[in-house]
């Protein structure tokens, strides 16, 4: 791989060394160190994004400290760390923000998915050094659906099962039917969502209700004039217009039913190939990665544990795709880098040869979100 970029990875914070920071790896897989210098404390770091000025945005997901923090565009003398500029968005900005996961830019507008409100909210970013975030108006498409509804400020994609937020006078937004693009939820008690502690992310019906898996909105990504949103609970990805928020349909299955698997199962990570604009979707529950071509509307299977094998010292897809997490592309679009929480390892998939290999050494905590950052 060519130099000129690094790979950033956020960690579970609950496995191995319990790293509450973002790790940086070189283009050849060497672990360089921790990116975030100053600020904090951090807890459950998730989504990563870089704006047009080169500043780094990080989702701090722990619900009692939900925020989006921003770090310098300039990399320090060590070659990988960035200075803390400030906390940009908190629940005081809007009730939409609770347990944030995905962050993505469309021009100068930042979009954030929140697992515990099950919505995507949007913010206009301005300023030269420490940016300012202005909560955007509710998406025009949503206002047409419910003219009198009290959506959370900044809502761009709404929930089919809205969560009341606020202790004194809880606000319950309008429910948006899934046929109109409303996102689904599973495993939540809306009345206690603000008070409950961490919950597992893997399904286990035998656990007490408060410890069972919760499925709601996860990764988000922009490709062209469309926003793609992982609707984890219903095993699909939604497509929305980037300005009005208009719903354009769900993606969930390949037309070719002979491939195994041919449907998504609890999608989480999304990544856009810079070479062709195709949207790649990680499907952890059935250990697969799919690719969607916006030009043709065709979804295809890229790799899965059920259909791929290897020989020699290379890892099997069954190993690499266990508890699949974040995805990101190298700048040329030729290599997909993704994480396995089970293996605490990043892997690289060459799209030309379909060769799968470890990327760097085993990590000291489970990888969550992955971002290739040009320097």
C-alpha positions as MATLAB code, in Angstrom:
seq = 'XXXXXXXXXXXXXXXXXXXXXXXXXXXXXXXXXXXXXXXXXXXXXXXXXXXXXXXXXXXXXXXXXXXXXXXXXXXXXXXXXXXXXXXXXXXXXXXXXXXXXXXXXXXXXXXXXXXXXXXXXXXXXXXXXXXXXXXXXXXXXXXXXXXXXXXXXXXXXXXXXXXXXXXXXXXXXXXXXXXXXXXXXXXXXXXXXXXXXXXXXXXXXXXXXXXXXXXXXXXXXXXXXXXXXXXXXXXXXXXXXXXXXXXXXXXXXXXXXXXXXXXXXXXXXXXXXXXXXXXXXXXXXXXXXXXXXXXXXXXXXXXXXXXXXXXXXXXXXXXXXXXXXXXXXXXXXXXXXXXXXXXXXXXXXXXXXXXXXXXXXXXXXXXXXXXXXXX';
ca = [
       0.000    0.000    0.000;
       1.129    3.550   -0.648;
       1.959    5.882    2.237;
       0.151    9.171    2.852;
      -2.553    7.848    5.134;
      -3.122    6.223    8.495;
      -5.847    3.972    9.843;
      -7.727    5.136   12.917;
      -9.672    2.678   15.057;
     -11.921    3.264   18.052;
     -12.141    0.547   20.679;
     -14.862   -1.183   22.640;
     -13.418    0.025   25.940;
     -14.845   -3.130   27.499;
     -12.460   -5.830   26.245;
      -8.798   -6.635   26.757;
      -6.901   -3.528   27.841;
     -10.126   -1.470   27.768;
      -8.674    1.340   25.676;
     -10.599    4.612   25.959;
      -8.901    6.323   23.036;
      -8.461    6.034   19.266;
      -5.541    4.024   17.929;
      -3.479    4.965   14.865;
      -1.861    2.453   12.522;
       0.478    3.187    9.642;
      -0.365    2.280    6.051;
       1.646   -0.918    6.554;
      -0.165   -1.909    9.753;
       2.335   -0.738   12.381;
       0.569    0.389   15.557;
       1.717    3.973   16.139;
      -0.066    4.998   19.328;
      -3.123    6.819   20.655;
      -4.547    9.676   18.605;
      -6.508   11.708   21.136;
      -4.312   14.098   23.115;
      -6.089   15.941   25.925;
      -9.765   16.246   26.743;
     -11.752   13.377   28.165;
     -12.403   11.316   30.104;
     -13.682    9.201   27.231;
     -15.970    6.187   27.433;
     -17.184    3.929   24.604;
     -15.675    5.842   21.687;
     -17.349    4.932   18.403;
     -17.772    6.848   15.132;
     -14.948    8.789   13.462;
     -15.049   11.433   10.718;
     -12.805   14.133    9.250;
     -14.146   17.432    7.914;
     -12.945   19.390    4.879;
     -10.480   21.308    7.076;
      -8.928   18.061    8.303;
     -10.294   18.169   11.865;
     -11.189   14.860   13.509;
     -14.648   14.259   15.024;
     -15.202   11.429   17.511;
     -18.444   10.072   19.002;
     -18.242    9.531   22.759;
     -21.041    7.013   23.125;
     -21.511    6.446   26.852;
     -25.035    7.684   27.504;
     -24.133    9.551   30.710;
     -21.497   11.469   28.779;
     -22.810   11.470   25.210;
     -20.943   13.919   23.008;
     -19.171   14.573   19.750;
     -15.652   15.881   20.375;
     -13.323   17.541   17.877;
      -9.545   17.375   17.500;
      -6.979   19.395   15.586;
      -6.432   19.129   11.857;
      -2.712   19.315   12.556;
      -0.945   16.129   13.596;
       1.607   16.545   16.388;
       5.361   15.982   16.092;
       4.970   12.308   17.045;
       3.308   11.802   13.654;
      -0.076   10.519   14.819;
      -1.662   12.348   17.799;
      -4.058   15.313   17.588;
      -4.847   17.947   20.202;
      -8.284   18.249   21.771;
     -10.099   21.354   20.547;
     -13.351   20.947   22.457;
     -16.671   19.223   22.922;
     -18.875   20.184   20.008;
     -22.276   18.535   20.546;
     -23.968   17.241   23.731;
     -27.556   16.378   24.725;
     -27.872   20.061   25.690;
     -27.528   20.823   21.976;
     -30.499   18.571   21.216;
     -32.348   15.676   22.851;
     -31.633   13.729   19.666;
     -28.114   12.986   20.928;
     -28.021    9.974   23.255;
     -25.481    7.131   22.919;
     -24.122    8.357   19.545;
     -22.629    5.849   17.121;
     -22.097    6.984   13.523;
     -20.738   10.339   12.333;
     -20.562   11.417    8.683;
     -20.154   14.615    6.689;
     -22.106   15.916    3.719;
     -20.214   19.056    2.768;
     -20.075   21.202    5.912;
     -23.007   19.417    7.540;
     -22.314   16.786   10.190;
     -24.752   13.910   10.696;
     -24.841   11.769   13.846;
     -26.761    8.560   14.572;
     -27.838    7.979   18.188;
     -28.559    4.444   19.332;
     -30.843    5.278   22.255;
     -33.073    7.808   20.510;
     -32.843    5.818   17.271;
     -32.553    8.873   15.034;
     -30.023   10.626   12.828;
     -29.554   14.326   13.594;
     -27.755   17.030   11.591;
     -25.579   20.048   12.414;
     -24.061   22.860   10.341;
     -20.329   23.142   11.066;
     -18.531   26.487   10.788;
     -15.398   28.166   12.142;
     -11.702   28.049   11.325;
     -10.020   26.454   14.355;
     -12.497   25.283   16.991;
     -15.655   24.737   14.954;
     -19.171   25.693   15.941;
     -22.110   23.310   15.503;
     -25.530   24.776   14.749;
     -28.383   22.318   15.109;
     -30.176   22.111   11.771;
     -33.952   22.370   11.336;
     -35.889   19.117   11.261;
     -35.785   17.512    7.802;
     -38.481   18.977    5.518;
     -39.598   15.460    4.574;
     -40.402   14.667    8.214;
     -42.319   17.906    8.702;
     -44.514   17.011    5.739;
     -45.288   13.639    7.320;
     -46.170   15.122   10.718;
     -46.792   18.853   10.536;
     -47.657   19.175   14.230;
     -45.081   16.732   15.555;
     -42.459   17.707   18.122;
     -39.384   15.995   16.729;
     -36.104   16.282   18.574;
     -34.274   19.362   17.296;
     -32.069   18.495   14.344;
     -33.801   15.225   13.446;
     -33.012   14.173    9.880;
     -34.052   10.494   10.013;
     -36.708    9.565   12.567;
     -37.699    6.473   14.527;
     -40.685    4.206   14.033;
     -40.664    3.704   17.812;
     -39.860    7.099   19.336;
     -38.277    7.366   22.767;
     -39.539    9.981   25.248;
     -36.640   12.102   26.510;
     -36.669   14.457   29.492;
     -37.432   13.907   33.162;
     -39.809   16.756   34.009;
     -41.733   17.034   30.763;
     -40.739   14.115   28.522;
     -41.031   14.823   24.813;
     -42.187   11.960   22.606;
     -41.595   12.659   18.905;
     -43.986   11.442   16.215;
     -43.584    7.853   15.063;
     -42.585    7.511   11.409;
     -43.856    4.353    9.763;
     -41.107    2.080    8.367;
     -42.725    2.358    4.934;
     -41.869    6.061    5.164;
     -38.318    5.433    6.374;
     -38.794    5.201   10.150;
     -36.004    3.263   11.896;
     -36.846    0.272   14.082;
     -35.720   -0.763   17.572;
     -35.511   -4.030   19.509;
     -34.695   -4.733   23.148;
     -35.436   -1.261   24.528;
     -37.736   -0.117   27.286;
     -38.464    3.447   26.156;
     -39.458    4.501   29.677;
     -36.073    3.653   31.193;
     -33.673    4.111   28.310;
     -32.013    7.147   29.916;
     -31.387    5.357   33.204;
     -30.289    1.865   32.211;
     -26.606    0.881   32.256;
     -24.572   -0.557   29.397;
     -26.232   -3.388   27.472;
     -24.680   -6.201   25.488;
     -24.560   -5.893   21.707;
     -24.958   -9.616   21.043;
     -28.356  -11.289   21.284;
     -29.031  -13.500   24.285;
     -32.703  -14.050   25.018;
     -31.852  -15.936   28.220;
     -30.446  -12.821   29.878;
     -32.583  -10.520   32.041;
     -34.368   -7.885   29.970;
     -31.971   -5.082   30.898;
     -28.996   -7.155   29.749;
     -30.418   -8.381   26.447;
     -29.106   -7.057   23.169;
     -30.422   -3.793   21.884;
     -30.713   -3.195   18.190;
     -31.233    0.268   16.746;
     -29.593    2.666   14.290;
     -25.856    2.137   13.742;
     -23.528    3.214   10.924;
     -24.221    6.047    8.483;
     -22.486    7.090    5.258;
     -22.964    9.461    2.323;
     -22.603    8.353   -1.282;
     -23.417   11.030   -3.829;
     -26.655   12.749   -2.889;
     -27.884    9.955   -0.642;
     -27.498    9.153    3.051;
     -27.305    5.443    3.887;
     -28.368    4.357    7.384;
     -27.992    0.937    9.028;
     -31.389   -0.069   10.453;
     -29.903   -2.852   12.549;
     -33.117   -4.064   14.169;
     -34.777   -4.912   10.844;
     -31.686   -6.205    8.993;
     -31.550   -3.497    6.327;
     -30.123   -0.181    5.197;
     -32.275    2.861    4.468;
     -31.632    5.434    1.723;
     -32.469    9.125    2.235;
     -32.045   12.301    0.188;
     -29.184   14.426    1.481;
     -31.098   17.727    1.635;
     -34.785   17.053    2.303;
     -34.378   13.706    4.053;
     -36.770   12.081    1.572;
     -36.962    8.323    1.994;
     -35.897    6.357   -1.101;
     -36.284    2.774    0.074;
     -34.679   -0.121    1.936;
     -31.825   -2.431    0.919;
     -31.796   -5.854    2.533;
     -31.292   -8.699    0.053;
     -29.501   -9.668   -3.138;
     -31.555  -10.524   -6.208;
     -29.470  -13.687   -6.518;
     -30.899  -15.948   -3.823;
     -28.315  -18.659   -4.515;
     -25.532  -16.765   -2.715;
     -25.004  -17.526    0.956;
     -26.122  -15.438    2.705;
     -28.300  -13.337    0.435;
     -29.829  -11.128    3.142;
     -28.340   -8.753    5.696;
     -28.456   -9.696    9.359;
     -27.984   -6.935   11.963;
     -25.916   -4.529    9.783;
     -23.581   -2.161   11.622;
     -20.670   -0.683    9.658;
     -20.963    1.198    6.347;
     -18.188    2.406    4.049;
     -18.176    4.057    0.617;
     -15.607    2.977   -1.960;
     -13.927    6.186   -3.216;
     -13.152    4.543   -6.566;
     -16.734    3.852   -7.640;
     -19.124    5.151   -4.968;
     -20.409    1.710   -4.016;
     -21.674    1.331   -0.451;
     -20.253   -1.581    1.546;
     -22.264   -2.988    4.437;
     -20.984   -5.134    7.282;
     -23.471   -7.804    8.372;
     -22.092   -9.229   11.645;
     -24.809  -11.694   12.610;
     -24.336  -13.827    9.467;
     -20.651  -12.889    9.071;
     -20.833  -11.247    5.659;
     -20.015   -8.066    3.763;
     -22.285   -6.796    0.986;
     -21.820   -4.081   -1.654;
     -24.576   -1.868   -3.050;
     -24.186   -0.118   -6.406;
     -26.250    3.116   -6.337;
     -26.082    3.404  -10.136;
     -27.812    0.071  -10.763;
     -29.579   -0.513   -7.453;
     -27.952   -3.948   -7.213;
     -26.821   -5.484   -3.913;
     -24.166   -8.196   -4.130;
     -22.330  -10.421   -1.675;
     -18.620   -9.589   -1.355;
     -17.433  -12.168    1.173;
     -18.916  -14.398    3.853;
     -17.842  -17.078    6.290;
     -20.224  -19.504    4.593;
     -18.737  -19.322    1.106;
     -15.076  -18.310    1.460;
     -12.064  -20.419    2.327;
      -8.306  -20.052    2.250;
      -5.132  -22.064    2.583;
      -1.739  -21.699    4.211;
      -1.132  -19.006    6.794;
      -3.880  -16.644    5.648;
      -6.955  -16.288    7.882;
     -10.282  -17.802    6.939;
     -13.295  -15.569    6.427;
     -14.989  -17.523    9.215;
     -12.292  -16.242   11.556;
     -11.970  -12.696   10.222;
     -15.702  -11.974   10.026;
     -16.526  -13.015   13.591;
     -18.268  -10.120   15.343;
     -17.564   -7.856   12.375;
     -17.321   -4.168   13.275;
     -16.174   -1.072   11.349;
     -15.177   -0.775    7.669;
     -13.108    1.741    5.703;
     -11.338    1.963    2.329;
      -7.803    2.879    1.392;
      -7.697    6.074   -0.736;
      -7.443    4.152   -4.031;
     -10.518    2.071   -3.196;
      -8.643   -1.168   -3.808;
      -8.476   -2.442   -0.246;
     -11.196   -2.708    2.381;
     -10.017   -2.640    5.985;
     -12.377   -3.979    8.640;
     -12.377   -5.076   12.256;
     -13.276   -8.256   14.119;
     -14.220   -7.674   17.729;
     -13.996  -11.399   18.428;
     -10.394  -11.639   17.177;
      -9.426   -8.103   18.357;
      -7.875   -7.721   14.933;
      -8.051   -5.594   11.789;
      -8.108   -7.358    8.408;
      -7.541   -6.208    4.831;
      -9.468   -7.494    1.830;
      -7.978   -6.923   -1.633;
     -10.989   -6.368   -3.879;
      -9.114   -7.348   -7.043;
      -7.821  -10.707   -5.820;
     -10.277  -11.315   -2.949;
      -7.231  -12.082   -0.810;
      -7.846  -11.684    2.902;
      -5.013  -11.002    5.362;
      -4.492   -9.603    8.870;
      -3.734   -5.891    8.962;
      -1.126   -5.367   11.650;
      -0.758   -7.290   14.891;
      -3.603   -8.265   17.188;
      -5.002   -5.229   18.993;
      -5.216   -4.884   22.764;
      -8.942   -4.139   22.729;
     -11.813   -4.984   20.396;
     -12.043   -2.644   17.372;
     -15.267   -0.721   16.839;
     -15.214    1.923   14.094;
     -12.451    2.203   11.482;
     -11.457    5.243    9.412;
      -8.705    5.616    6.823;
      -7.370    9.180    7.156;
      -5.312   10.883    4.448;
      -2.415   12.951    5.781;
];
